Amino acid sequence: MAFGDGLADLVGRRFGASNKWTFNKDKSIAGSLAFVAGSFFGSYGLILWLTSTGAMDVLQLSGVGLLARLFVIAVICAGVELVPLFDDNWTVPTAAALLSAFLLN
């Protein structure tokens, strides 16, 4: 999620001034899309790197199953980041950890 959060900030500041969400004016659609893309590709890249170095066992999931689950996790975490009730520095990693434990095991 660190990849996604950083990319969302950069893209949101650059391209998000004119496309804010109606329910959260601090966040932009462009930033949210960047969050999903950064989280998805960053997570997949990290999984590939860790499995290729032997630091992580090969997951039971592979191919489309893994990609679909990573995408779902990224989209839900982007939604959690949009909720202005709590600090997203706590809620997004917590959501990512819970979803990963549920969807990737």
Stockholm file with secondary structure:
# STOCKHOLM 1.0

chainA/1-105         MAFGDGLADLVGRRFGASNKWTFNKDKSIAGSLAFVAGSFFGSYGLILWLTSTGAMDVLQLSGVGLLARLFVIAVICAGVELVPLFDDNWTVPTAAALLSAFLLN
#=GR chainA/1-105 SS CHHHHHHHHHHHHHHCTTCBCSSCTTSBHHHHHHHHHHHHHHHHHHHHHHHHTTSSCCCSCCTHHHHHHHHHHHHHHHHHHHCTTSCHHHHHHHHHHHHHHHHCC
#=GC SS_cons         CHHHHHHHHHHHHHHCTTCBCSSCTTSBHHHHHHHHHHHHHHHHHHHHHHHHTTSSCCCSCCTHHHHHHHHHHHHHHHHHHHCTTSCHHHHHHHHHHHHHHHHCC
//
